[in-house]
């Protein structure tokens, strides 16, 4: 068995479901830095998220504005995982 502990100063995080979907509700209006991480591969780089993409450390900066802030789709296909090495 293994487990992960994520220490945060706020409650804004998400774990994807079995289909890879996730939702983070009630984010404050401002710029946020998100990190994309996989338990075997570590932080994922060059992940497309709407019109943004993660940097080499898995980070992406996105501004949440008033009103609807919804990505239609952020698809992470299997080919994405073939290009990453275990950097955890």
N, C-alpha and C positions, 0 to 999 in steps of 0.2 A: 504494500500500500504506500501511497505517497500523498502529500498534501501541499498546498500552497497558502501562504499568508500574504495578504496585500494590506499594508498599512497606509491609510490615507487620512488627510485632514478634512475630507468631505465625503459625501456618500455617492458621488458620481462615478460609476463604473458599470461594466456589463460583462456578462459571460454569454457567449452565443449558445443558442439551442442546437439540437442535433442537425438542423438544416443550415446552421451558420448565421441565423438571424439574431439580432439583438436590438434593444431599445434602451435609451437613457432618457428618462423623463425629467422635466422641470429644470433643465440647465439654465443658469443665469445668462442674461444677455451680456455678452462680452466675448473676447477672444479666449479660446481654450486650446490647450495642447493635449492631444490624445496620443496614446501609445498602443501599437498593435503587437500582440505577443502570442506565441504558440508554445505550448508546454514542451514540445520536443525540439523546436527550432529556435526558440528565443524570440527576440524582437525581429519583426518582419519588415524588410525594406522594400521600397517601390510597390507598395500596396495601393491600388487605386481606390479612393473613397470619394465618390462623386467627381467633382472637378479638381480634387486634391490628390496627393500621393504622399506616402510616408517617406521620410528621409532614411539615411543609412542606419540610424539608431531606432527605427520604428516609430518615430514621432511625426505628427502632422498637426499644423496649427489651423484651426477653423474658427471663424467668427459666427457666433450664434446671434441672430438678429430678432427683433420683435416679430411676432407672427409665426407662420409655419416655417419650420426648418427641418425638412425631411429629405433624405436622399432617396431617390427612387430605388436604386439598387447599388450595392457594393458587392460584386461577385468576386470571390476568391477561389478561382478554379484550381484543380490539382496541379496544373503546370507551374503555378506560382510556388508551390512547395518544393518542386524539383530543383529550383535555382537557389535555394537557401541551404546553408550549412548549419550545423548545430553550433550556435553561438551563445547558448545558455550558460 
